[in-house]
Amino acid sequence: MALGIDRNRPGALVTGGIFGRSRNPVYLGLTLLAVGVFPVLGRLVLLVLAIVFLLCVRFLIRRAERFLAERYGNAYREYARSVGRWWTWRRAGDARLVSR
């Protein structure tokens, strides 16, 4: 299975679970891993690779967002307004995003 957009079988728009906090939890996890390896191993080349990786991920996310906006229209745009690209912090009592 490839990471990214499945244009042939996009399925339903998922907004619940971890996707209620992050629109890109897989990319978030991979980015944290890439950035976190540098301080552990202390090699400058790993920091450079993490920065390159982050730039690539930003490109992939923006590409996916265009596809999702075209595919799901206002439902995706509403979701994108409610949930952060990387992470959404909510205070106690904030309204929860309802899964569709």
Jmol script that loads the backbone (N, CA, C; Angstrom):
load data "model"
ATOM      1  N   MET A   1       0.840  -1.176   0.000  1.00  0.00           N
ATOM      2  CA  MET A   1       0.000   0.000   0.000  1.00  0.00           C
ATOM      3  C   MET A   1       0.885   1.238   0.000  1.00  0.00           C
ATOM      4  N   ALA A   2       0.584   2.180  -0.849  1.00  0.00           N
ATOM      5  CA  ALA A   2       1.380   3.399  -0.970  1.00  0.00           C
ATOM      6  C   ALA A   2       0.847   4.480  -0.035  1.00  0.00           C
ATOM      7  N   LEU A   3       1.749   5.324   0.366  1.00  0.00           N
ATOM      8  CA  LEU A   3       1.381   6.456   1.202  1.00  0.00           C
ATOM      9  C   LEU A   3       0.975   7.599   0.287  1.00  0.00           C
ATOM     10  N   GLY A   4      -0.178   8.197   0.525  1.00  0.00           N
ATOM     11  CA  GLY A   4      -0.601   9.317  -0.295  1.00  0.00           C
ATOM     12  C   GLY A   4      -2.051   9.205  -0.712  1.00  0.00           C
ATOM     13  N   ILE A   5      -2.349   9.718  -1.880  1.00  0.00           N
ATOM     14  CA  ILE A   5      -3.711   9.823  -2.378  1.00  0.00           C
ATOM     15  C   ILE A   5      -4.075   8.575  -3.178  1.00  0.00           C
ATOM     16  N   ASP A   6      -5.212   7.976  -2.851  1.00  0.00           N
ATOM     17  CA  ASP A   6      -5.746   6.874  -3.642  1.00  0.00           C
ATOM     18  C   ASP A   6      -6.865   7.451  -4.506  1.00  0.00           C
ATOM     19  N   ARG A   7      -6.520   7.885  -5.691  1.00  0.00           N
ATOM     20  CA  ARG A   7      -7.489   8.530  -6.582  1.00  0.00           C
ATOM     21  C   ARG A   7      -8.535   7.546  -7.109  1.00  0.00           C
ATOM     22  N   ASN A   8      -8.210   6.272  -7.155  1.00  0.00           N
ATOM     23  CA  ASN A   8      -9.140   5.277  -7.688  1.00  0.00           C
ATOM     24  C   ASN A   8     -10.227   4.892  -6.696  1.00  0.00           C
ATOM     25  N   ARG A   9      -9.889   4.826  -5.418  1.00  0.00           N
ATOM     26  CA  ARG A   9     -10.842   4.442  -4.376  1.00  0.00           C
ATOM     27  C   ARG A   9     -10.674   5.357  -3.166  1.00  0.00           C
ATOM     28  N   PRO A  10     -11.089   6.626  -3.263  1.00  0.00           N
ATOM     29  CA  PRO A  10     -10.829   7.559  -2.167  1.00  0.00           C
ATOM     30  C   PRO A  10     -11.625   7.296  -0.893  1.00  0.00           C
ATOM     31  N   GLY A  11     -12.748   6.606  -0.967  1.00  0.00           N
ATOM     32  CA  GLY A  11     -13.520   6.291   0.236  1.00  0.00           C
ATOM     33  C   GLY A  11     -14.190   7.513   0.845  1.00  0.00           C
ATOM     34  N   ALA A  12     -14.677   7.351   2.046  1.00  0.00           N
ATOM     35  CA  ALA A  12     -15.377   8.421   2.755  1.00  0.00           C
ATOM     36  C   ALA A  12     -14.376   9.362   3.416  1.00  0.00           C
ATOM     37  N   LEU A  13     -14.802  10.582   3.640  1.00  0.00           N
ATOM     38  CA  LEU A  13     -13.991  11.557   4.356  1.00  0.00           C
ATOM     39  C   LEU A  13     -13.969  11.182   5.836  1.00  0.00           C
ATOM     40  N   VAL A  14     -12.795  10.938   6.376  1.00  0.00           N
ATOM     41  CA  VAL A  14     -12.650  10.528   7.773  1.00  0.00           C
ATOM     42  C   VAL A  14     -12.314  11.762   8.603  1.00  0.00           C
ATOM     43  N   THR A  15     -13.155  12.039   9.604  1.00  0.00           N
ATOM     44  CA  THR A  15     -12.940  13.208  10.452  1.00  0.00           C
ATOM     45  C   THR A  15     -12.915  12.863  11.934  1.00  0.00           C
ATOM     46  N   GLY A  16     -13.116  11.601  12.278  1.00  0.00           N
ATOM     47  CA  GLY A  16     -13.153  11.192  13.673  1.00  0.00           C
ATOM     48  C   GLY A  16     -11.834  10.592  14.128  1.00  0.00           C
ATOM     49  N   GLY A  17     -11.779  10.226  15.396  1.00  0.00           N
ATOM     50  CA  GLY A  17     -10.565   9.635  15.964  1.00  0.00           C
ATOM     51  C   GLY A  17      -9.408  10.620  15.915  1.00  0.00           C
ATOM     52  N   ILE A  18      -8.238  10.130  15.557  1.00  0.00           N
ATOM     53  CA  ILE A  18      -7.055  10.980  15.495  1.00  0.00           C
ATOM     54  C   ILE A  18      -7.216  12.076  14.447  1.00  0.00           C
ATOM     55  N   PHE A  19      -8.058  11.825  13.422  1.00  0.00           N
ATOM     56  CA  PHE A  19      -8.298  12.833  12.392  1.00  0.00           C
ATOM     57  C   PHE A  19      -9.136  13.998  12.921  1.00  0.00           C
ATOM     58  N   GLY A  20      -9.669  13.872  14.113  1.00  0.00           N
ATOM     59  CA  GLY A  20     -10.338  14.990  14.770  1.00  0.00           C
ATOM     60  C   GLY A  20      -9.346  15.945  15.421  1.00  0.00           C
ATOM     61  N   ARG A  21      -8.094  15.550  15.490  1.00  0.00           N
ATOM     62  CA  ARG A  21      -7.020  16.384  16.053  1.00  0.00           C
ATOM     63  C   ARG A  21      -6.011  16.823  15.006  1.00  0.00           C
ATOM     64  N   SER A  22      -5.799  16.000  13.992  1.00  0.00           N
ATOM     65  CA  SER A  22      -4.815  16.287  12.956  1.00  0.00           C
ATOM     66  C   SER A  22      -5.362  15.840  11.614  1.00  0.00           C
ATOM     67  N   ARG A  23      -5.261  16.720  10.605  1.00  0.00           N
ATOM     68  CA  ARG A  23      -5.691  16.316   9.269  1.00  0.00           C
ATOM     69  C   ARG A  23      -4.675  15.384   8.623  1.00  0.00           C
ATOM     70  N   ASN A  24      -3.474  15.318   9.180  1.00  0.00           N
ATOM     71  CA  ASN A  24      -2.393  14.522   8.596  1.00  0.00           C
ATOM     72  C   ASN A  24      -1.616  13.756   9.665  1.00  0.00           C
ATOM     73  N   PRO A  25      -2.282  12.855  10.404  1.00  0.00           N
ATOM     74  CA  PRO A  25      -1.578  12.195  11.507  1.00  0.00           C
ATOM     75  C   PRO A  25      -0.411  11.312  11.058  1.00  0.00           C
ATOM     76  N   VAL A  26      -0.508  10.702   9.896  1.00  0.00           N
ATOM     77  CA  VAL A  26       0.593   9.856   9.419  1.00  0.00           C
ATOM     78  C   VAL A  26       1.804  10.723   9.109  1.00  0.00           C
ATOM     79  N   TYR A  27       1.587  11.802   8.375  1.00  0.00           N
ATOM     80  CA  TYR A  27       2.690  12.712   8.055  1.00  0.00           C
ATOM     81  C   TYR A  27       3.250  13.364   9.320  1.00  0.00           C
ATOM     82  N   LEU A  28       2.386  13.672  10.277  1.00  0.00           N
ATOM     83  CA  LEU A  28       2.846  14.235  11.544  1.00  0.00           C
ATOM     84  C   LEU A  28       3.774  13.256  12.255  1.00  0.00           C
ATOM     85  N   GLY A  29       3.363  12.003  12.346  1.00  0.00           N
ATOM     86  CA  GLY A  29       4.186  11.000  13.011  1.00  0.00           C
ATOM     87  C   GLY A  29       5.524  10.788  12.321  1.00  0.00           C
ATOM     88  N   LEU A  30       5.506  10.697  11.003  1.00  0.00           N
ATOM     89  CA  LEU A  30       6.753  10.512  10.258  1.00  0.00           C
ATOM     90  C   LEU A  30       7.677  11.718  10.396  1.00  0.00           C
ATOM     91  N   THR A  31       7.091  12.916  10.414  1.00  0.00           N
ATOM     92  CA  THR A  31       7.896  14.132  10.574  1.00  0.00           C
ATOM     93  C   THR A  31       8.520  14.184  11.961  1.00  0.00           C
ATOM     94  N   LEU A  32       7.738  13.859  12.988  1.00  0.00           N
ATOM     95  CA  LEU A  32       8.288  13.832  14.348  1.00  0.00           C
ATOM     96  C   LEU A  32       9.416  12.818  14.466  1.00  0.00           C
ATOM     97  N   LEU A  33       9.252  11.680  13.824  1.00  0.00           N
ATOM     98  CA  LEU A  33      10.299  10.667  13.826  1.00  0.00           C
ATOM     99  C   LEU A  33      11.555  11.185  13.129  1.00  0.00           C
ATOM    100  N   ALA A  34      11.382  11.781  11.956  1.00  0.00           N
ATOM    101  CA  ALA A  34      12.529  12.287  11.197  1.00  0.00           C
ATOM    102  C   ALA A  34      13.277  13.373  11.966  1.00  0.00           C
ATOM    103  N   VAL A  35      12.536  14.282  12.585  1.00  0.00           N
ATOM    104  CA  VAL A  35      13.161  15.371  13.342  1.00  0.00           C
ATOM    105  C   VAL A  35      13.756  14.847  14.655  1.00  0.00           C
ATOM    106  N   GLY A  36      13.100  13.881  15.279  1.00  0.00           N
ATOM    107  CA  GLY A  36      13.546  13.364  16.569  1.00  0.00           C
ATOM    108  C   GLY A  36      14.806  12.529  16.518  1.00  0.00           C
ATOM    109  N   VAL A  37      15.135  11.990  15.362  1.00  0.00           N
ATOM    110  CA  VAL A  37      16.342  11.175  15.244  1.00  0.00           C
ATOM    111  C   VAL A  37      17.597  12.045  15.382  1.00  0.00           C
ATOM    112  N   PHE A  38      17.540  13.281  14.911  1.00  0.00           N
ATOM    113  CA  PHE A  38      18.720  14.158  14.978  1.00  0.00           C
ATOM    114  C   PHE A  38      19.229  14.370  16.402  1.00  0.00           C
ATOM    115  N   PRO A  39      18.399  14.799  17.366  1.00  0.00           N
ATOM    116  CA  PRO A  39      18.941  15.005  18.711  1.00  0.00           C
ATOM    117  C   PRO A  39      19.406  13.716  19.388  1.00  0.00           C
ATOM    118  N   VAL A  40      18.816  12.599  19.020  1.00  0.00           N
ATOM    119  CA  VAL A  40      19.214  11.333  19.627  1.00  0.00           C
ATOM    120  C   VAL A  40      20.589  10.899  19.134  1.00  0.00           C
ATOM    121  N   LEU A  41      20.805  10.975  17.828  1.00  0.00           N
ATOM    122  CA  LEU A  41      22.061  10.507  17.261  1.00  0.00           C
ATOM    123  C   LEU A  41      23.093  11.624  17.046  1.00  0.00           C
ATOM    124  N   GLY A  42      22.622  12.872  17.020  1.00  0.00           N
ATOM    125  CA  GLY A  42      23.524  14.023  16.955  1.00  0.00           C
ATOM    126  C   GLY A  42      24.293  14.188  15.651  1.00  0.00           C
ATOM    127  N   ARG A  43      23.798  13.665  14.580  1.00  0.00           N
ATOM    128  CA  ARG A  43      24.472  13.806  13.291  1.00  0.00           C
ATOM    129  C   ARG A  43      23.804  14.913  12.487  1.00  0.00           C
ATOM    130  N   LEU A  44      24.597  15.880  12.042  1.00  0.00           N
ATOM    131  CA  LEU A  44      24.074  17.021  11.297  1.00  0.00           C
ATOM    132  C   LEU A  44      23.372  16.580  10.014  1.00  0.00           C
ATOM    133  N   VAL A  45      23.877  15.544   9.374  1.00  0.00           N
ATOM    134  CA  VAL A  45      23.261  15.060   8.141  1.00  0.00           C
ATOM    135  C   VAL A  45      21.804  14.656   8.381  1.00  0.00           C
ATOM    136  N   LEU A  46      21.487  14.157   9.570  1.00  0.00           N
ATOM    137  CA  LEU A  46      20.110  13.771   9.886  1.00  0.00           C
ATOM    138  C   LEU A  46      19.202  14.989  10.006  1.00  0.00           C
ATOM    139  N   LEU A  47      19.742  16.087  10.494  1.00  0.00           N
ATOM    140  CA  LEU A  47      18.964  17.327  10.545  1.00  0.00           C
ATOM    141  C   LEU A  47      18.676  17.824   9.132  1.00  0.00           C
ATOM    142  N   VAL A  48      19.676  17.776   8.278  1.00  0.00           N
ATOM    143  CA  VAL A  48      19.491  18.193   6.884  1.00  0.00           C
ATOM    144  C   VAL A  48      18.441  17.306   6.208  1.00  0.00           C
ATOM    145  N   LEU A  49      18.544  16.005   6.399  1.00  0.00           N
ATOM    146  CA  LEU A  49      17.564  15.086   5.821  1.00  0.00           C
ATOM    147  C   LEU A  49      16.155  15.341   6.372  1.00  0.00           C
ATOM    148  N   ALA A  50      16.058  15.658   7.658  1.00  0.00           N
ATOM    149  CA  ALA A  50      14.751  15.948   8.262  1.00  0.00           C
ATOM    150  C   ALA A  50      14.137  17.196   7.637  1.00  0.00           C
ATOM    151  N   ILE A  51      14.943  18.195   7.362  1.00  0.00           N
ATOM    152  CA  ILE A  51      14.443  19.426   6.737  1.00  0.00           C
ATOM    153  C   ILE A  51      13.962  19.135   5.312  1.00  0.00           C
ATOM    154  N   VAL A  52      14.738  18.367   4.570  1.00  0.00           N
ATOM    155  CA  VAL A  52      14.332  17.979   3.213  1.00  0.00           C
ATOM    156  C   VAL A  52      13.031  17.176   3.268  1.00  0.00           C
ATOM    157  N   PHE A  53      12.955  16.254   4.219  1.00  0.00           N
ATOM    158  CA  PHE A  53      11.753  15.445   4.393  1.00  0.00           C
ATOM    159  C   PHE A  53      10.546  16.339   4.689  1.00  0.00           C
ATOM    160  N   LEU A  54      10.714  17.313   5.578  1.00  0.00           N
ATOM    161  CA  LEU A  54       9.627  18.225   5.926  1.00  0.00           C
ATOM    162  C   LEU A  54       9.147  19.000   4.707  1.00  0.00           C
ATOM    163  N   LEU A  55      10.058  19.455   3.879  1.00  0.00           N
ATOM    164  CA  LEU A  55       9.669  20.178   2.660  1.00  0.00           C
ATOM    165  C   LEU A  55       8.879  19.278   1.715  1.00  0.00           C
ATOM    166  N   CYS A  56       9.317  18.032   1.585  1.00  0.00           N
ATOM    167  CA  CYS A  56       8.592  17.074   0.743  1.00  0.00           C
ATOM    168  C   CYS A  56       7.195  16.800   1.296  1.00  0.00           C
ATOM    169  N   VAL A  57       7.098  16.640   2.599  1.00  0.00           N
ATOM    170  CA  VAL A  57       5.806  16.381   3.235  1.00  0.00           C
ATOM    171  C   VAL A  57       4.870  17.570   3.044  1.00  0.00           C
ATOM    172  N   ARG A  58       5.388  18.776   3.167  1.00  0.00           N
ATOM    173  CA  ARG A  58       4.545  19.965   2.945  1.00  0.00           C
ATOM    174  C   ARG A  58       3.958  19.947   1.534  1.00  0.00           C
ATOM    175  N   PHE A  59       4.783  19.582   0.553  1.00  0.00           N
ATOM    176  CA  PHE A  59       4.303  19.488  -0.827  1.00  0.00           C
ATOM    177  C   PHE A  59       3.203  18.429  -0.942  1.00  0.00           C
ATOM    178  N   LEU A  60       3.424  17.261  -0.363  1.00  0.00           N
ATOM    179  CA  LEU A  60       2.441  16.179  -0.426  1.00  0.00           C
ATOM    180  C   LEU A  60       1.127  16.563   0.256  1.00  0.00           C
ATOM    181  N   ILE A  61       1.222  17.237   1.389  1.00  0.00           N
ATOM    182  CA  ILE A  61       0.018  17.647   2.114  1.00  0.00           C
ATOM    183  C   ILE A  61      -0.787  18.640   1.292  1.00  0.00           C
ATOM    184  N   ARG A  62      -0.135  19.612   0.722  1.00  0.00           N
ATOM    185  CA  ARG A  62      -0.861  20.606  -0.088  1.00  0.00           C
ATOM    186  C   ARG A  62      -1.512  19.965  -1.312  1.00  0.00           C
ATOM    187  N   ARG A  63      -0.820  19.007  -1.909  1.00  0.00           N
ATOM    188  CA  ARG A  63      -1.384  18.279  -3.040  1.00  0.00           C
ATOM    189  C   ARG A  63      -2.619  17.488  -2.600  1.00  0.00           C
ATOM    190  N   ALA A  64      -2.521  16.821  -1.472  1.00  0.00           N
ATOM    191  CA  ALA A  64      -3.659  16.056  -0.948  1.00  0.00           C
ATOM    192  C   ALA A  64      -4.822  16.979  -0.596  1.00  0.00           C
ATOM    193  N   GLU A  65      -4.532  18.137  -0.045  1.00  0.00           N
ATOM    194  CA  GLU A  65      -5.591  19.075   0.321  1.00  0.00           C
ATOM    195  C   GLU A  65      -6.362  19.552  -0.913  1.00  0.00           C
ATOM    196  N   ARG A  66      -5.665  19.803  -2.006  1.00  0.00           N
ATOM    197  CA  ARG A  66      -6.348  20.195  -3.245  1.00  0.00           C
ATOM    198  C   ARG A  66      -7.278  19.080  -3.719  1.00  0.00           C
ATOM    199  N   PHE A  67      -6.773  17.838  -3.692  1.00  0.00           N
ATOM    200  CA  PHE A  67      -7.591  16.699  -4.098  1.00  0.00           C
ATOM    201  C   PHE A  67      -8.817  16.561  -3.198  1.00  0.00           C
ATOM    202  N   LEU A  68      -8.622  16.643  -1.891  1.00  0.00           N
ATOM    203  CA  LEU A  68      -9.726  16.476  -0.948  1.00  0.00           C
ATOM    204  C   LEU A  68     -10.773  17.579  -1.100  1.00  0.00           C
ATOM    205  N   ALA A  69     -10.327  18.811  -1.348  1.00  0.00           N
ATOM    206  CA  ALA A  69     -11.269  19.911  -1.552  1.00  0.00           C
ATOM    207  C   ALA A  69     -12.087  19.685  -2.825  1.00  0.00           C
ATOM    208  N   GLU A  70     -11.445  19.162  -3.863  1.00  0.00           N
ATOM    209  CA  GLU A  70     -12.175  18.860  -5.103  1.00  0.00           C
ATOM    210  C   GLU A  70     -13.145  17.697  -4.897  1.00  0.00           C
ATOM    211  N   ARG A  71     -12.706  16.669  -4.208  1.00  0.00           N
ATOM    212  CA  ARG A  71     -13.497  15.444  -4.039  1.00  0.00           C
ATOM    213  C   ARG A  71     -14.661  15.624  -3.075  1.00  0.00           C
ATOM    214  N   TYR A  72     -14.417  16.292  -1.939  1.00  0.00           N
ATOM    215  CA  TYR A  72     -15.430  16.379  -0.881  1.00  0.00           C
ATOM    216  C   TYR A  72     -16.043  17.770  -0.715  1.00  0.00           C
ATOM    217  N   GLY A  73     -15.537  18.752  -1.437  1.00  0.00           N
ATOM    218  CA  GLY A  73     -16.139  20.082  -1.456  1.00  0.00           C
ATOM    219  C   GLY A  73     -16.234  20.750  -0.096  1.00  0.00           C
ATOM    220  N   ASN A  74     -17.438  21.256   0.202  1.00  0.00           N
ATOM    221  CA  ASN A  74     -17.652  22.017   1.442  1.00  0.00           C
ATOM    222  C   ASN A  74     -17.438  21.183   2.702  1.00  0.00           C
ATOM    223  N   ALA A  75     -17.701  19.886   2.635  1.00  0.00           N
ATOM    224  CA  ALA A  75     -17.484  19.034   3.810  1.00  0.00           C
ATOM    225  C   ALA A  75     -16.009  19.062   4.204  1.00  0.00           C
ATOM    226  N   TYR A  76     -15.125  18.989   3.215  1.00  0.00           N
ATOM    227  CA  TYR A  76     -13.690  19.034   3.529  1.00  0.00           C
ATOM    228  C   TYR A  76     -13.278  20.436   3.979  1.00  0.00           C
ATOM    229  N   ARG A  77     -13.774  21.459   3.314  1.00  0.00           N
ATOM    230  CA  ARG A  77     -13.395  22.831   3.698  1.00  0.00           C
ATOM    231  C   ARG A  77     -13.832  23.150   5.130  1.00  0.00           C
ATOM    232  N   GLU A  78     -15.004  22.673   5.521  1.00  0.00           N
ATOM    233  CA  GLU A  78     -15.472  22.858   6.901  1.00  0.00           C
ATOM    234  C   GLU A  78     -14.564  22.103   7.876  1.00  0.00           C
ATOM    235  N   TYR A  79     -14.231  20.888   7.528  1.00  0.00           N
ATOM    236  CA  TYR A  79     -13.315  20.079   8.343  1.00  0.00           C
ATOM    237  C   TYR A  79     -11.958  20.769   8.467  1.00  0.00           C
ATOM    238  N   ALA A  80     -11.443  21.290   7.365  1.00  0.00           N
ATOM    239  CA  ALA A  80     -10.134  21.958   7.371  1.00  0.00           C
ATOM    240  C   ALA A  80     -10.159  23.213   8.238  1.00  0.00           C
ATOM    241  N   ARG A  81     -11.288  23.880   8.314  1.00  0.00           N
ATOM    242  CA  ARG A  81     -11.400  25.060   9.190  1.00  0.00           C
ATOM    243  C   ARG A  81     -11.420  24.656  10.662  1.00  0.00           C
ATOM    244  N   SER A  82     -11.885  23.443  10.955  1.00  0.00           N
ATOM    245  CA  SER A  82     -12.039  22.991  12.335  1.00  0.00           C
ATOM    246  C   SER A  82     -10.819  22.263  12.889  1.00  0.00           C
ATOM    247  N   VAL A  83     -10.056  21.624  12.007  1.00  0.00           N
ATOM    248  CA  VAL A  83      -8.947  20.778  12.437  1.00  0.00           C
ATOM    249  C   VAL A  83      -7.664  21.260  11.764  1.00  0.00           C
ATOM    250  N   GLY A  84      -6.619  21.415  12.570  1.00  0.00           N
ATOM    251  CA  GLY A  84      -5.354  21.906  12.054  1.00  0.00           C
ATOM    252  C   GLY A  84      -4.658  20.932  11.126  1.00  0.00           C
ATOM    253  N   ARG A  85      -3.858  21.486  10.231  1.00  0.00           N
ATOM    254  CA  ARG A  85      -3.092  20.659   9.297  1.00  0.00           C
ATOM    255  C   ARG A  85      -2.177  19.704  10.048  1.00  0.00           C
ATOM    256  N   TRP A  86      -1.532  20.174  11.114  1.00  0.00           N
ATOM    257  CA  TRP A  86      -0.618  19.340  11.888  1.00  0.00           C
ATOM    258  C   TRP A  86      -1.269  18.859  13.173  1.00  0.00           C
ATOM    259  N   TRP A  87      -1.811  19.763  13.986  1.00  0.00           N
ATOM    260  CA  TRP A  87      -2.415  19.365  15.262  1.00  0.00           C
ATOM    261  C   TRP A  87      -3.374  20.445  15.721  1.00  0.00           C
ATOM    262  N   THR A  88      -4.449  20.028  16.398  1.00  0.00           N
ATOM    263  CA  THR A  88      -5.440  20.951  16.947  1.00  0.00           C
ATOM    264  C   THR A  88      -5.461  20.788  18.459  1.00  0.00           C
ATOM    265  N   TRP A  89      -5.194  21.870  19.155  1.00  0.00           N
ATOM    266  CA  TRP A  89      -5.278  21.859  20.620  1.00  0.00           C
ATOM    267  C   TRP A  89      -6.646  22.388  20.990  1.00  0.00           C
ATOM    268  N   ARG A  90      -7.332  21.677  21.853  1.00  0.00           N
ATOM    269  CA  ARG A  90      -8.660  22.112  22.304  1.00  0.00           C
ATOM    270  C   ARG A  90      -8.656  22.230  23.811  1.00  0.00           C
ATOM    271  N   ARG A  91      -9.354  23.232  24.284  1.00  0.00           N
ATOM    272  CA  ARG A  91      -9.546  23.376  25.731  1.00  0.00           C
ATOM    273  C   ARG A  91     -10.766  22.567  26.137  1.00  0.00           C
ATOM    274  N   ALA A  92     -10.840  22.221  27.396  1.00  0.00           N
ATOM    275  CA  ALA A  92     -11.998  21.503  27.921  1.00  0.00           C
ATOM    276  C   ALA A  92     -13.254  22.330  27.638  1.00  0.00           C
ATOM    277  N   GLY A  93     -14.282  21.678  27.167  1.00  0.00           N
ATOM    278  CA  GLY A  93     -15.548  22.361  26.880  1.00  0.00           C
ATOM    279  C   GLY A  93     -15.690  22.812  25.448  1.00  0.00           C
ATOM    280  N   ASP A  94     -14.609  22.768  24.634  1.00  0.00           N
ATOM    281  CA  ASP A  94     -14.733  23.128  23.234  1.00  0.00           C
ATOM    282  C   ASP A  94     -15.601  22.106  22.526  1.00  0.00           C
ATOM    283  N   ALA A  95     -16.312  22.569  21.518  1.00  0.00           N
ATOM    284  CA  ALA A  95     -17.165  21.661  20.741  1.00  0.00           C
ATOM    285  C   ALA A  95     -16.304  20.651  20.008  1.00  0.00           C
ATOM    286  N   ARG A  96     -16.754  19.432  19.955  1.00  0.00           N
ATOM    287  CA  ARG A  96     -16.066  18.358  19.249  1.00  0.00           C
ATOM    288  C   ARG A  96     -16.545  18.304  17.809  1.00  0.00           C
ATOM    289  N   LEU A  97     -15.650  17.961  16.928  1.00  0.00           N
ATOM    290  CA  LEU A  97     -16.008  17.761  15.531  1.00  0.00           C
ATOM    291  C   LEU A  97     -16.735  16.433  15.421  1.00  0.00           C
ATOM    292  N   VAL A  98     -17.864  16.438  14.768  1.00  0.00           N
ATOM    293  CA  VAL A  98     -18.676  15.240  14.629  1.00  0.00           C
ATOM    294  C   VAL A  98     -18.217  14.473  13.397  1.00  0.00           C
ATOM    295  N   SER A  99     -18.048  13.173  13.530  1.00  0.00           N
ATOM    296  CA  SER A  99     -17.666  12.324  12.386  1.00  0.00           C
ATOM    297  C   SER A  99     -18.821  12.235  11.414  1.00  0.00           C
ATOM    298  N   ARG A 100     -18.466  12.159  10.147  1.00  0.00           N
ATOM    299  CA  ARG A 100     -19.500  12.033   9.107  1.00  0.00           C
ATOM    300  C   ARG A 100     -19.365  10.718   8.439  1.00  0.00           C
TER     301      ARG A 100
END
end "model"
wireframe off; spacefill off
backbone 0.3
color backbone group
